[in-house]
C-alpha cells in the first residue's frame, strides 16, 4: 500500500460539564462527544527516506514536529522502527482552535492510516492507548460516534448513536484560548451544571427534541461574558429554527441542531449572509463506525 486517503472528522460536545479542578492542575470533566460529517482530508504517501514531511493548505499551520500529524507519525515510526518515511498532505476544513478537535482528529487519522499502511496490526484499543500520548481527545477521534468522556476526557464509554439531524456550524472571527477559559472558570454553588446523565437517557431513547433541550456547556459561563458574539450566534440560530444551539468545547464555534432540513438550509444562508461568523458549514450527525 503506497498511498492512503483519509477523512478526519470533527466533533461537537452535546454536553460539557466540569466537575472539579484536580490537584495536578487538570480539570475533571463529564461530557458527551459526537462526531459530525465535517472533515479534513489527509493523504499519506510512503517515501524511501526516513523523513516525515508535512504539507498543509493553511500558511499559519506548522509543518514540523509541532503539528499533531507529525507527532502521530513519529510515535509509530519510532516504536516500530519503520525504515521508510511518509509524506502527509493535510487539507484543513475544520475550523482551527475552535473546540472541534480538528488537530486531534488529524492525528487520529494518521495513526489509523499508518497502522494499515505499514501493517502494524494494532487494534482500535491499542491505537487509542497510543493516541492519548498525543492529546486527550485523540482516543475519542479514533473511536468516533457518540461517547461519554470522563476523567480528563480519556475515559470513554460508547453510547447509543445520537438521533440523526442537521448540524449548522458557525465560527466567529475570534480566537478563544482554552487555557484562558479553564483558568477563569469558577465552580461554586451558583454554577449551572448540565445534566449529563439525563442527556444520556435522551440519546438512549432516541429523542432529538429532549436531547436538544437538555444540552449544556458549563464553559459558556466564561466565554459568553468575554465574547458576546457567541450568544448572538446562538440566538440567531434558535430564531431561525434550531431546536437548540450551543458552543462546542471551549469555543468559539457554535452549533445548532435542526430537525427540519429546509429550516437548516434557511439558517445556513442567513448565517452566511451576516457578519457574525467567518466560517459556516451545514452538515449532519455521523454515527457509522470506521
N, C-alpha and C positions, 0 to 999 in steps of 0.2 A: 504494500500500500504506500504509494508515493505522496499522495495529497489527500487531505480531508477538508471538507467544507462543513461548518457547524453554525448553529444558531445559539446565541447566548441570550436567554430570555430574562426580561426584567421581572421584578417582584413589587407588590404593594403590601402594605400591612392593613388587614381588615380590622385589627385591633392591636393596640400597643399600650402596655402598662409597664410602669417601672415600680418594682416592689420596694427596693431599698438600695442604698449605696453600700457596697461591701467594704470591708477593711482594706482590701487590696486596691481600692480606688475604682474598680469596675462597678457597674450597676447591674443588679439582678432584674431581669425583665420577664414578662409573660406576654407573648404576642402571637398573633395568627398571621402567618406568611402565606401569600398567594401569588402564584406565577401568572403572568399575563402574556398575551401574544404580541408583545413589543420586544424587538430583539436587535442585538448587534450581530454582524456577520464576521465570522472568523475563518480564515483559510490557513491551514498548516501544511507546509511542504518540507520534505526531507532534503537536507543538503549533505554534501560529502565532508565538509569541515565540521568541527565540533562546536561551532558558534551558535548562539541564539540571536537571530536578527528579528527585530520588531518594526513594523511599519504601521502607521495609523493615518486616518483621514483628517485628524484634528491636530493643528500645529502645536497646540499647547499641551498635548499629552506626552509624557516621557516615552522614549523608545529604547530604554535601557533597563537596568535592574530595578528601577523604581516603578516600573509598570507591573501590575499583578500577573499579566500573562507571561512575562519573562520569569517571574518568581515561580510560577506553576511549572513551566517547562524545566527550569533549572532543578527544582526539587526532585522531579522524576529522573532527569538525566544523571544527577549526582548519585541518587540512591541505586539506580540500576546500571550505572556505568555505561550509559548509551554512547556508542562510539561515533554516531552521526550527529549532525546538527539539525536545526529547524529554522525555517523562515515563517514568521507569523504575521499575517496581514489582518489588521483589525479595523473594521469599518464600524464606527460608532454611530448609533441612532438613539440609544437610551440616553436621556439627559445625564450629564456628568455631575457628580457630587450633589445628587438630588433626592436621596432617600429611596432609590430604586435598585440598589445592589448591582449596578451595571458592571463595575470593576470586578466584584466578586463572581458574577455570572460569567464574565470573560475568562477568569482564572479557572472556574469550574469546567467550562467548555474545553479549555486547553488540557486539563487533567484527563478528562474523558477522551479527548481526541488522541493524546499521546499514548494513553493506555491501549487503545485499539490499534493505532498506527504501528507501535513497536511491540505489540502482542505481549504486554506485561502481565496479563492475566489477573489484574486486580478486580475484586468485586466492588459493587457500589459502596458497600460499607467501608471497605479498605480505602477507596478513593476519598470518602468523607473524612476518615481519620487523618488523611494527609492534608486535606483541604483546610482543616481548622488551623493548621500551622501558618497558612497564608492570611486567613481572616475569618472572623466569627460567622459571617454569612455564607462562606464558600460551601460548607457541607449542605446547607439547605439548597443552594443553587445547583448542586449535584443531584439532590433528591427530587426537587421540583414538586409542583402540585399545591395542595393545601396542607399546612402543617402548623402544629402548636410548637412554639420555640420558647424554651425556658433557660434558666441559668443566665449566662451572658449572651444567649442566643444559640448556643451549640447543642443544647439538649432538645432533640427533635422528636415529635410524635406525629406520625402520619394521620391525617383526618380524612373523613369522607370528603369527596370532591365538593367544592362550593357550588351553589346554584349558578348556572350559566347566565351571563348578562353582558351588556355592552359596558365598556370602561372608557371614560373620557379622561385623558391625561393632560394637564396644563402646568408648565413650569414657568414661573415668573422670571424676569431678567435680573435676578438677585442670586447671591450665594449665601448659604447658611452654614456656619461651622458646627459640625456635630459636637465638637469639644465645647463650644460656647453654650449650646443648648443644654447639654448634660451638667455643665458647671453651674448653670443658672436655674436648674430645676429645683424647686422647693417641694419636698414631700412632707406634708403635715396634715392635721385633721381637716383642713379646708380643701385638700387636693381632691379633685373629682376623678376617680379611677373608673375606667371602663370595665364592664363585667365580662371578662374573657370567657368564663365558664358558660355564661348564657349565650354568648356568640357561638361557642362550640355546639351547643344544643340546637341553635337556629340552623347551623350548617348541616348537622346530622338529620334534621327534619326536612331539609331542602327548602326552607322558607327564605326566599330572597328578600322579601319586604321586612321580615323580622331581623334578618342579618344586617340589612342596611340601617334599620332603625337603631340597632344596638352597637354600631361601630363607634369607636372612640380612640383617641390618641392623646395620652397624657402630656406629650411633649408640646402640643399646641398651646399649653399654658405659658410656655416660654416664647415660642416663635411668633404667635399672633400679636401679642403686645409690641414686639420688636419689629415685625414685618406685617403691617395691616393688609397688604396686598393679598396675603394668603386667605384671610377672611373674606375679602372681596371676591376672589375667585370661587370660593366655596358658595357664597351667597348667589353668585350668578348661575352656577351650575344647578343649584336647587331650584332657583326661579325658572330655569329653562327645562325643568322636568326630571332632574336627577332624584332618585329615591333618597339619596344622601350623598354628601361629599366630605372628604377628609384629607388631611395632609398625610403623606406616606413617610414613614421613618422619621428622621429629624428634619425633613423638608429640604427645599421649599416646594417640591412638587405636590400638587393637589390632584386627587382623582375623584370622579363621580361615577356612581353606578346607575345604569339605566335599564329598565325592563323593556322599554319601547324603543325599537330601532330608529323610528322617524324622529322621536324626541332627541335621541342621542346625536343624530346627524344634524339636527337643527342647532343643538347646543354646541356641537363641534364648530360649525360655521360661524356662529355668534362669537365664540371664543377666538377663532382665527382672525375675525374682522376687528376685534377690540385690541386694546393696548395693555391688557393685564398680564398676558402670557407671551413668552418668547418662543416656546416650543409647545405645540399642541398636537396630540395624536388621539385617534379613536381606534380602540382595539377591543379585546374581549378577554374573559377569564380563560385560562389554559389549565386543563385538568389531565390530559393524557400523560402517562409516564413515558420517559425517554425510551 
